[in-house]
Amino acid sequence: VFLKEVKEREKLQQWKKQNLDPRNASRTPSASREAGRLRYSSPVGASPSRSLDHPRALDSAPLPARHHHVPSY
């Protein structure tokens, strides 16, 4: 049973080396191997601040008028 598990693990490692996931590999400097597991299982919803489907809070609010005050001495 143990030997079978080791062989299956080796097969999986060989398959991963041949079929790199670009999303995982891009997290390492050389992109020749995959980094540790990702924080999220899929990229959907991983960074809501980068979602282009909805306006961001700061983009929708108008900027206040800025009056430059020069002190009179």
SVG drawing of the C-alpha trace seen along z (x, -y; Angstrom):
<svg xmlns="http://www.w3.org/2000/svg" viewBox="-21 -90 35 92">
<polyline fill="none" stroke="black" stroke-width="0.4" points="0.0,0.0 2.8,-2.4 4.7,-1.7 1.6,-2.2 1.1,-5.7 4.7,-6.6 4.4,-5.7 1.2,-7.6 2.8,-10.7 5.8,-10.4 3.4,-10.2 1.6,-13.3 4.9,-15.2 6.0,-14.2 2.7,-15.3 2.9,-18.7 6.4,-19.3 5.1,-18.8 1.9,-20.7 2.7,-23.8 -0.2,-26.0 0.8,-29.5 -1.1,-31.2 1.0,-29.2 4.3,-29.3 4.1,-33.1 4.5,-33.4 8.2,-32.2 11.0,-34.3 12.0,-31.9 8.5,-30.6 10.0,-27.1 8.2,-25.6 5.0,-26.1 5.1,-27.9 3.2,-26.7 -0.6,-26.6 -2.5,-29.7 -4.5,-31.6 -7.7,-31.2 -8.7,-28.1 -9.8,-30.1 -8.9,-33.6 -12.6,-34.6 -13.2,-37.0 -9.6,-36.8 -9.1,-40.5 -12.4,-42.4 -10.5,-45.7 -9.5,-44.8 -12.9,-43.9 -13.9,-46.0 -17.5,-45.1 -18.4,-47.6 -17.3,-51.2 -14.8,-51.8 -15.9,-53.9 -13.3,-56.6 -14.0,-56.8 -17.7,-57.6 -17.3,-60.3 -16.3,-63.7 -13.2,-65.2 -13.7,-68.2 -12.7,-71.6 -9.3,-72.6 -8.7,-76.2 -5.1,-77.1 -4.8,-79.5 -1.7,-81.7 -1.1,-83.2 -0.6,-87.0 2.2,-88.0"/>
</svg>
